[in-house]
Amino acid sequence: MEKPASRRRLLALAMACTMPLAAVGADAQAGRAKAIACGVCHGPLGVAVAPDTPSLAGQPAAYLAAQLRQYRSGARRHEQMSLVARPLTDAEIDDLAAWFSSIRIEATLP
């Protein structure tokens, strides 16, 4: 049975906090070049428009890196993301995480 989304997010965040800092020394510009493929689903600047696709822009690098590593290992499953993450190296994951976390998102109240 799959855990509720909020529990999965909390678990992923807890796991990310116990991992070594992701993206320390990562190259956000290399991540930007690699992220072109991500834009198909997650939007060209990491802001998704599809309701079932998460936005990546502004997310913490450690969180993003942890999720990609889980997709790569099979610990987290999603048909598309597992295929995309499988060939990524640790450095590429850290670069992607650095790029998306460097994008600043602004929220305004209605």
DSSP file (Angstrom, degrees, kcal/mol; ACC not computed):
  #  RESIDUE AA STRUCTURE BP1 BP2  ACC     N-H-->O    O-->H-N    N-H-->O    O-->H-N    TCO  KAPPA ALPHA  PHI   PSI    X-CA   Y-CA   Z-CA
    1    1 A M              0   0    0      0, 0.0     2,-0.2     0, 0.0     0, 0.0   0.000 360.0 360.0 360.0 135.5    0.0    0.0    0.0
    2    2 A E        -     0   0    0      1,-0.1     3,-0.1     6,-0.0     6,-0.0  -0.546 360.0-117.8 -82.3 142.2    1.4    3.4   -1.0
    3    3 A K        -     0   0    0     -2,-0.2    -1,-0.1     1,-0.1     5,-0.1  -0.416  39.6 -91.3 -73.2 150.4    1.9    6.0    1.7
    4    4 A P     >  -     0   0    0      0, 0.0     4,-2.2     0, 0.0     3,-0.4  -0.265  39.6-110.7 -58.2 151.9   -0.1    9.3    1.5
    5    5 A A  H  > S+     0   0    0      1,-0.2     4,-2.5     2,-0.2     5,-0.2   0.867 116.6  53.7 -55.2 -41.5    1.7   12.0   -0.4
    6    6 A S  H  > S+     0   0    0      1,-0.2     4,-2.2     2,-0.2    -1,-0.2   0.885 109.4  48.0 -66.1 -37.0    2.4   14.2    2.7
    7    7 A R  H  > S+     0   0    0     -3,-0.4     4,-2.5     2,-0.2    -1,-0.2   0.889 110.9  51.6 -68.0 -38.6    4.0   11.2    4.5
    8    8 A R  H  X S+     0   0    0     -4,-2.2     4,-2.7     2,-0.2    -2,-0.2   0.918 110.5  48.8 -63.5 -42.5    6.2   10.5    1.5
    9    9 A R  H  X S+     0   0    0     -4,-2.5     4,-2.7     2,-0.2    -2,-0.2   0.924 112.1  48.0 -63.9 -44.0    7.3   14.1    1.3
   10   10 A L  H  X S+     0   0    0     -4,-2.2     4,-2.6     2,-0.2    -1,-0.2   0.912 112.9  48.6 -63.3 -41.7    8.1   14.2    5.0
   11   11 A L  H  X S+     0   0    0     -4,-2.5     4,-2.5     2,-0.2    -2,-0.2   0.921 112.3  48.3 -63.0 -43.8   10.0   11.0    4.7
   12   12 A A  H  X S+     0   0    0     -4,-2.7     4,-2.5     2,-0.2    -2,-0.2   0.901 112.2  49.3 -63.8 -40.4   11.9   12.2    1.7
   13   13 A L  H  X S+     0   0    0     -4,-2.7     4,-2.1     2,-0.2    -2,-0.2   0.916 110.9  49.6 -65.7 -42.2   12.8   15.5    3.5
   14   14 A A  H  X S+     0   0    0     -4,-2.6     4,-1.0     1,-0.2    -2,-0.2   0.908 112.1  48.3 -62.3 -41.5   14.0   13.6    6.6
   15   15 A M  H  X S+     0   0    0     -4,-2.5     4,-0.7     1,-0.2     3,-0.5   0.900 110.1  52.1 -65.0 -40.0   16.1   11.4    4.4
   16   16 A A  H >< S+     0   0    0     -4,-2.5     3,-0.7     1,-0.2    -1,-0.2   0.869 106.3  54.4 -64.6 -35.7   17.5   14.4    2.6
   17   17 A C  H 3< S+     0   0    0     -4,-2.1    -1,-0.2     1,-0.2    -2,-0.2   0.752 108.3  48.7 -70.9 -23.1   18.4   16.1    5.9
   18   18 A T  H 3< S+     0   0    0     -4,-1.0    -1,-0.2    -3,-0.5    -2,-0.2   0.540  97.9  86.5 -93.4  -6.7   20.4   13.0    6.9
   19   19 A M  S << S-     0   0    0     -4,-0.7     3,-0.1    -3,-0.7    43,-0.0  -0.480  95.7 -87.0 -85.8 160.7   22.4   12.8    3.7
   20   20 A P        -     0   0    0      0, 0.0    -1,-0.1     0, 0.0     2,-0.1  -0.354  66.9 -77.2 -59.3 150.1   25.5   14.7    2.9
   21   21 A L    >   -     0   0    0      1,-0.1     3,-0.8    -3,-0.1     2,-0.2  -0.296  53.1-138.0 -54.8 120.5   24.7   18.2    1.5
   22   22 A A  T 3  S+     0   0    0      1,-0.2    40,-0.2    -6,-0.2     3,-0.1  -0.489  79.5  21.1 -77.5 151.4   23.8   17.7   -2.1
   23   23 A A  T >  S+     0   0    0      1,-0.3     3,-1.8    -2,-0.2     2,-0.6   0.536  74.6 148.7  71.3   8.7   25.0   20.2   -4.6
   24   24 A V  T <  S+     0   0    0     -3,-0.8    -1,-0.3     1,-0.3     3,-0.1  -0.660  86.3   4.6 -71.4 119.5   28.0   21.4   -2.6
   25   25 A G  T 3  S+     0   0    0     -2,-0.6    -1,-0.3     1,-0.3    -2,-0.1   0.533 103.1 144.8  80.4   5.9   30.4   22.2   -5.4
   26   26 A A    <   -     0   0    0     -3,-1.8     2,-0.8    68,-0.1    -1,-0.3  -0.352  52.9-121.6 -75.2 160.5   27.8   21.4   -8.0
   27   27 A D     >  -     0   0    0     64,-0.3     4,-2.1     1,-0.2     3,-0.2  -0.871  20.6-171.3-108.7 100.6   27.6   23.3  -11.2
   28   28 A A  H  > S+     0   0    0     -2,-0.8     4,-2.3     1,-0.2    -1,-0.2   0.842  87.4  54.9 -61.2 -34.3   24.2   24.9  -11.7
   29   29 A Q  H  > S+     0   0    0      2,-0.2     4,-1.8     1,-0.2    -1,-0.2   0.874 107.5  48.9 -69.8 -35.4   25.0   25.9  -15.3
   30   30 A A  H  > S+     0   0    0     -3,-0.2     4,-1.9     2,-0.2    -1,-0.2   0.887 111.7  50.9 -66.2 -37.8   25.8   22.3  -16.2
   31   31 A G  H  X S+     0   0    0     -4,-2.1     4,-2.0    64,-0.3    -2,-0.2   0.879 105.9  55.3 -64.6 -38.3   22.5   21.4  -14.5
   32   32 A R  H  < S+     0   0    0     -4,-2.3     4,-0.3     1,-0.2    -1,-0.2   0.914 108.4  47.8 -61.1 -43.0   20.7   24.0  -16.6
   33   33 A A  H >< S+     0   0    0     -4,-1.8     3,-0.8     1,-0.2    -1,-0.2   0.885 114.8  45.9 -65.3 -38.4   22.1   22.5  -19.8
   34   34 A K  H >< S+     0   0    0     -4,-1.9     3,-0.9     1,-0.2     4,-0.3   0.774 100.8  69.7 -73.8 -26.5   21.1   19.0  -18.6
   35   35 A A  T 3X  +     0   0    0     -4,-2.0     4,-1.4     1,-0.2     3,-0.4   0.504  69.0  93.3 -74.9  -4.4   17.6   20.2  -17.5
   36   36 A I  T X4 S+     0   0    0     -3,-0.8     3,-0.5    -4,-0.3     4,-0.4   0.912  86.6  50.1 -54.8 -42.6   16.4   20.8  -21.0
   37   37 A A  T X4 S+     0   0    0     -3,-0.9     3,-0.9     1,-0.2     4,-0.4   0.824 105.0  58.0 -65.7 -30.8   14.9   17.3  -21.1
   38   38 A C  T >> S+     0   0    0     -3,-0.4     4,-2.9    -4,-0.3     3,-1.0   0.806  91.1  72.4 -68.1 -29.2   13.2   18.0  -17.7
   39   39 A G  H <X S+     0   0    0     -4,-1.4     4,-1.3    -3,-0.5    -1,-0.2   0.720  79.5  73.3 -62.1 -23.4   11.3   21.0  -19.2
   40   40 A V  H <4 S+     0   0    0     -3,-0.9    -1,-0.3    -4,-0.4    -2,-0.2   0.921 120.2  11.5 -57.6 -44.2    9.0   18.7  -21.2
   41   41 A C  H <4 S+     0   0    0     -3,-1.0     9,-0.4    -4,-0.4     8,-0.4   0.802 135.9  42.5-101.6 -38.4    7.1   17.7  -18.1
   42   42 A H  H  < S-     0   0    0     -4,-2.9    14,-0.4     1,-0.2    15,-0.2   0.354 114.2-101.5 -96.2   6.0    8.3   20.1  -15.4
   43   43 A G    ><  -     0   0    0     -4,-1.3     3,-2.0    -5,-0.3    -1,-0.2   0.215  35.9 -82.8  86.2 149.3    8.3   23.3  -17.5
   44   44 A P  T 3  S+     0   0    0      0, 0.0    -5,-0.2     0, 0.0    -1,-0.1   0.770 132.5  32.4 -60.7 -27.3   11.3   25.1  -19.1
   45   45 A L  T 3  S-     0   0    0      2,-0.2    -2,-0.1    -6,-0.1     3,-0.1   0.065 126.8 -92.2-115.7  23.9   12.1   26.9  -15.9
   46   46 A G  S <  S+     0   0    0     -3,-2.0    10,-2.3     1,-0.2    11,-2.0   0.583  91.4 122.0  81.6   8.7   11.0   24.1  -13.5
   47   47 A V        -     0   0    0      8,-0.2    -2,-0.2     9,-0.2    -1,-0.2  -0.893  53.5-148.9-107.7 104.2    7.4   25.5  -13.1
   48   48 A A        -     0   0    0     -2,-0.7    -6,-0.1    -5,-0.1     7,-0.1  -0.371  18.2-169.4 -74.1 146.9    5.1   22.7  -14.2
   49   49 A V        +     0   0    0     -8,-0.4    -1,-0.1     5,-0.1    -7,-0.1   0.639  63.1  91.7-106.7 -22.1    1.7   23.4  -15.7
   50   50 A A  S >  S-     0   0    0     -9,-0.4     3,-1.6     1,-0.1    -2,-0.1  -0.562  78.3-132.6 -72.7 136.0    0.3   19.9  -15.7
   51   51 A P  T 3  S+     0   0    0      0, 0.0    -1,-0.1     0, 0.0    -3,-0.0   0.741 103.5  47.1 -65.5 -23.0   -1.6   19.4  -12.4
   52   52 A D  T 3  S+     0   0    0      2,-0.1    -2,-0.0     0, 0.0    -3,-0.0   0.264  96.7  84.2-103.1  13.1    0.0   16.0  -11.7
   53   53 A T  S <  S-     0   0    0     -3,-1.6     2,-0.1   -12,-0.1    -5,-0.1  -0.965  76.5-130.3-116.2 125.1    3.6   17.1  -12.3
   54   54 A P        -     0   0    0      0, 0.0     2,-0.3     0, 0.0    -5,-0.1  -0.404  17.8-118.4 -74.5 148.2    5.5   18.8   -9.5
   55   55 A S        -     0   0    0      1,-0.1    -8,-0.2    -7,-0.1   -12,-0.1  -0.646  21.9-168.7 -78.2 141.6    7.3   22.1  -10.0
   56   56 A L    >   +     0   0    0    -10,-2.3     3,-1.9   -14,-0.4    -9,-0.2   0.675  49.8 109.5-103.6 -24.7   11.1   21.8   -9.3
   57   57 A A  T 3  S+     0   0    0    -11,-2.0    44,-0.2     1,-0.3    43,-0.1  -0.283  88.8   8.5 -59.3 132.7   12.0   25.4   -9.3
   58   58 A G  T 3  S+     0   0    0     42,-2.7    -1,-0.3     1,-0.3    43,-0.2   0.391  91.1 136.7  80.6  -3.6   13.0   26.7   -5.8
   59   59 A Q    <   -     0   0    0     -3,-1.9    -1,-0.3    41,-0.2    44,-0.1  -0.449  67.9 -90.2 -72.3 150.0   13.0   23.3   -4.2
   60   60 A P     >  -     0   0    0      0, 0.0     4,-2.4     0, 0.0     3,-0.2  -0.356  30.2-130.8 -61.2 138.1   15.9   22.5   -1.8
   61   61 A A  H  > S+     0   0    0      1,-0.2     4,-2.8     2,-0.2     5,-0.2   0.886 106.7  54.2 -58.3 -41.5   18.8   21.0   -3.6
   62   62 A A  H  > S+     0   0    0    -40,-0.2     4,-2.1     1,-0.2    -1,-0.2   0.889 109.5  48.2 -62.6 -38.3   19.1   18.2   -1.0
   63   63 A Y  H  > S+     0   0    0     -3,-0.2     4,-2.3     2,-0.2    -2,-0.2   0.945 113.2  46.5 -65.9 -49.0   15.5   17.3   -1.5
   64   64 A L  H  X S+     0   0    0     -4,-2.4     4,-2.4     1,-0.2     5,-0.2   0.920 113.6  48.5 -60.6 -45.0   15.7   17.2   -5.3
   65   65 A A  H  X S+     0   0    0     -4,-2.8     4,-2.4     1,-0.2    -1,-0.2   0.905 110.3  51.7 -63.6 -41.1   18.9   15.2   -5.3
   66   66 A A  H  X S+     0   0    0     -4,-2.1     4,-2.0    -5,-0.2    -1,-0.2   0.907 110.3  48.9 -62.5 -41.5   17.5   12.7   -2.8
   67   67 A Q  H  X S+     0   0    0     -4,-2.3     4,-2.4     2,-0.2    -2,-0.2   0.931 111.4  48.5 -65.7 -44.8   14.4   12.2   -5.0
   68   68 A L  H  X S+     0   0    0     -4,-2.4     4,-2.5     1,-0.2    -1,-0.2   0.897 111.4  50.4 -62.5 -39.1   16.4   11.7   -8.2
   69   69 A R  H  X S+     0   0    0     -4,-2.4     4,-2.2     2,-0.2     6,-0.3   0.876 109.6  51.0 -66.7 -35.8   18.7    9.2   -6.4
   70   70 A Q  H  X>S+     0   0    0     -4,-2.0     6,-1.9     2,-0.2     4,-1.3   0.897 111.3  47.4 -68.2 -39.6   15.6    7.3   -5.2
   71   71 A Y  H  <5S+     0   0    0     -4,-2.4    -2,-0.2     4,-0.2    -1,-0.2   0.922 112.3  50.9 -63.3 -42.7   14.2    7.1   -8.7
   72   72 A R  H  <5S+     0   0    0     -4,-2.5    -2,-0.2     1,-0.2    -1,-0.2   0.896 114.4  42.4 -62.5 -41.2   17.6    6.0  -10.0
   73   73 A S  H  <5S-     0   0    0     -4,-2.2    -1,-0.2    -5,-0.1    -2,-0.2   0.682 111.7-116.5 -80.4 -17.9   17.9    3.2   -7.4
   74   74 A G  T  <5S+     0   0    0     -4,-1.3    -3,-0.2     2,-0.3    -4,-0.1   0.401  84.1 118.9  94.2  -2.4   14.3    2.1   -7.7
   75   75 A A  S   <S+     0   0    0     -5,-1.0     2,-0.4    -6,-0.3    -4,-0.2   0.818  82.2  37.5 -65.6 -29.5   13.4    3.0   -4.1
   76   76 A R  S    S-     0   0    0     -6,-1.9     2,-0.5    -9,-0.1    -2,-0.3  -0.980  87.5-148.5-120.6 137.0   10.9    5.4   -5.5
   77   77 A R        +     0   0    0     -2,-0.4     2,-0.3     4,-0.0    -6,-0.1  -0.907  34.8 139.4-119.5 133.1    8.9    4.4   -8.6
   78   78 A H     >  -     0   0    0     -2,-0.5     4,-3.1    -7,-0.1     5,-0.3  -0.823  46.2-131.9-160.8 125.7    7.5    6.4  -11.5
   79   79 A E  H  > S+     0   0    0     -2,-0.3     4,-1.4     1,-0.2     5,-0.1   0.897 104.3  35.6 -51.5 -53.1    7.7    5.0  -15.0
   80   80 A Q  H  > S+     0   0    0      1,-0.2     4,-2.3     2,-0.2    -1,-0.2   0.945 119.5  48.0 -66.9 -49.4    9.1    8.2  -16.7
   81   81 A M  H  > S+     0   0    0      1,-0.2     4,-2.8     2,-0.2     5,-0.2   0.858 108.4  54.5 -65.7 -34.8   11.2    9.4  -13.8
   82   82 A S  H  X S+     0   0    0     -4,-3.1     4,-1.8     1,-0.2    -1,-0.2   0.911 110.9  46.3 -63.6 -40.5   12.9    6.0  -13.3
   83   83 A L  H  < S+     0   0    0     -4,-1.4    -2,-0.2    -5,-0.3    -1,-0.2   0.898 115.5  45.9 -66.7 -40.6   13.9    5.9  -17.0
   84   84 A V  H  < S+     0   0    0     -4,-2.3     4,-0.2     1,-0.2    -2,-0.2   0.901 117.2  42.8 -69.1 -41.5   15.2    9.5  -16.8
   85   85 A A  H >< S+     0   0    0     -4,-2.8     3,-1.6     1,-0.2    -2,-0.2   0.780  93.3  81.4 -79.3 -27.8   17.1    9.1  -13.6
   86   86 A R  T 3< S+     0   0    0     -4,-1.8    -1,-0.2     1,-0.3    -2,-0.1   0.862  96.5  40.4 -51.3 -46.7   18.7    5.7  -14.2
   87   87 A P  T 3  S+     0   0    0      0, 0.0    -1,-0.3     0, 0.0    -2,-0.1   0.563  90.4 112.9 -82.9  -4.0   21.6    6.9  -16.4
   88   88 A L    <   -     0   0    0     -3,-1.6     2,-0.1    -4,-0.2    -3,-0.0  -0.422  59.0-140.4 -72.4 138.6   22.4   10.0  -14.3
   89   89 A T     >  -     0   0    0     -2,-0.1     4,-2.3     1,-0.1     5,-0.2  -0.436  28.9-105.0 -84.1 167.7   25.6   10.1  -12.4
   90   90 A D  H  > S+     0   0    0      1,-0.2     4,-2.6     2,-0.2     5,-0.2   0.907 123.3  51.7 -59.0 -41.6   25.9   11.6   -8.8
   91   91 A A  H  > S+     0   0    0      2,-0.2     4,-2.4     1,-0.2   -64,-0.3   0.908 109.2  49.2 -64.0 -41.7   27.5   14.7  -10.3
   92   92 A E  H  > S+     0   0    0      2,-0.2     4,-2.6     1,-0.2    -1,-0.2   0.902 111.0  50.3 -64.8 -40.2   24.7   15.2  -12.9
   93   93 A I  H  X S+     0   0    0     -4,-2.3     4,-2.6     2,-0.2    -2,-0.2   0.935 111.8  47.6 -61.9 -46.0   22.1   14.8  -10.1
   94   94 A D  H  X S+     0   0    0     -4,-2.6     4,-2.4     1,-0.2    -2,-0.2   0.881 111.6  50.9 -63.9 -37.6   23.8   17.4   -8.0
   95   95 A D  H  X S+     0   0    0     -4,-2.4     4,-2.3     2,-0.2   -64,-0.3   0.926 111.6  47.2 -65.1 -44.7   24.1   19.7  -10.9
   96   96 A L  H  X S+     0   0    0     -4,-2.6     4,-2.6     2,-0.2     5,-0.3   0.925 112.9  49.1 -61.4 -44.4   20.4   19.4  -11.7
   97   97 A A  H  X S+     0   0    0     -4,-2.6     4,-2.3     1,-0.2    -2,-0.2   0.903 110.3  51.1 -62.1 -41.2   19.5   19.9   -8.1
   98   98 A A  H  X S+     0   0    0     -4,-2.4     4,-1.1    -5,-0.2    -1,-0.2   0.905 111.3  48.6 -63.0 -41.4   21.8   23.0   -8.0
   99   99 A W  H >X S+     0   0    0     -4,-2.3     4,-0.6   -72,-0.2     3,-0.6   0.969 114.5  42.2 -63.9 -54.4   20.1   24.5  -11.1
  100  100 A F  H >< S+     0   0    0     -4,-2.6   -42,-2.7     1,-0.2     3,-0.8   0.866 114.1  51.8 -65.9 -34.7   16.5   24.0  -10.0
  101  101 A S  H 3< S+     0   0    0     -4,-2.3    -1,-0.2    -5,-0.3    -2,-0.2   0.743 102.4  61.4 -72.7 -20.6   17.2   25.1   -6.4
  102  102 A S  H << S+     0   0    0     -4,-1.1     2,-0.4    -3,-0.6    -1,-0.2   0.663  81.7  97.0 -78.8 -14.8   18.8   28.3   -7.7
  103  103 A I  S << S-     0   0    0     -3,-0.8     2,-0.5    -4,-0.6   -45,-0.1  -0.627  72.5-139.6 -76.8 126.0   15.6   29.4   -9.4
  104  104 A R        -     0   0    0     -2,-0.4     2,-0.4   -47,-0.1    -2,-0.1  -0.747  14.9-162.7 -92.8 129.9   13.8   31.9   -7.2
  105  105 A I        -     0   0    0     -2,-0.5     2,-0.5   -47,-0.1   -47,-0.0  -0.903   3.5-154.6-111.7 138.9   10.0   31.6   -6.9
  106  106 A E        -     0   0    0     -2,-0.4     2,-0.4     2,-0.0    -2,-0.0  -0.954   4.7-161.5-116.2 130.3    7.8   34.4   -5.6
  107  107 A A        -     0   0    0     -2,-0.5     2,-0.4     0, 0.0    -2,-0.0  -0.903   5.3-165.8-110.0 138.6    4.4   33.8   -4.1
  108  108 A T        -     0   0    0     -2,-0.4    -2,-0.0     2,-0.0     0, 0.0  -0.962  21.1-120.7-123.9 142.4    1.9   36.5   -3.6
  109  109 A L              0   0    0     -2,-0.4     0, 0.0     1,-0.1     0, 0.0  -0.496 360.0 360.0 -75.5 147.7   -1.3   36.5   -1.5
  110  110 A P              0   0    0      0, 0.0    -1,-0.1     0, 0.0    -2,-0.0   0.511 360.0 360.0 -68.8 360.0   -4.6   37.0   -3.3
